[in-house]
Amino acid sequence: MIRVIDSEWFNRAAINVAPDLIGCTLVRQLPDGQQLRGLIVETEAYQTGDPACHAYRKQTKRNQIMFGASGYVYVYLIYGMYHCVNVVTDRDGEASAVLIRALELKTETLNMIEISPKEKTFRVAAGPGKLCRAMQIDLSLYGTKLEQGQSLWIEQRSTDFQAMLDVDYLKLIQTTRIGLTQGVELPWRWYLKDCQAVSKW
């Protein structure tokens, strides 16, 4: 049975939510009702007191969603061309979020999207900008509540995935985050070991 994650589940510190998101499924429902689906295989946590967090200095129009209730979508643009998607976590007023860094796209999703002949199918969503392009996520989804029936939601790990984690057949790696100039020493990045869809390992 598929279980959609509700907002209460995200009402925890980003460093607790981030590893728990590995193995969950991000679902993008398109306007025509079609769904794009990908297994979350890499995440990064950002929270209060973290110099790399967008909300570290003050609240702005860009980051204001991070200061609100958990379970909402924070999308931002980098380099003027790449989108990144985050899940707002923690309690209302406590600015924090989890960046979804990489997805392992489902076969049916790979069959629905355009893939360059030069690109390996398992690397199509290996990075925050790449996954947003593949899943058609942009600034129009900023502030979306993650729940079934909306444009985005997240489904819990399958029982099979959880069982393989429990017996160490699958393992999560915890390490430092990527591409930062501040907070580089914080080990707040998690990814699925030996997964070829991870952005970098």
Buried (B, 14 or more C-beta within 10 A) or exposed (E): EEEBBBBEBBBBBBBBBBBBBBBBBBBBBEEEEEEBBBBBBBBBBBBBEBEBBBBBEEEEEEBBBBBBBBBBBBBBBEEEEBBBBBBBBBEEEBBBBBBBBBBBBBEEBBEBBEBEEEEEBBBBBBBBBBBBBBBBBEEEBBBBBBBEEEBBBBBBBBEEBEEBBEEEEBEBBEEEBBEBEEBEEBEBBBBBEEBEBBBEE
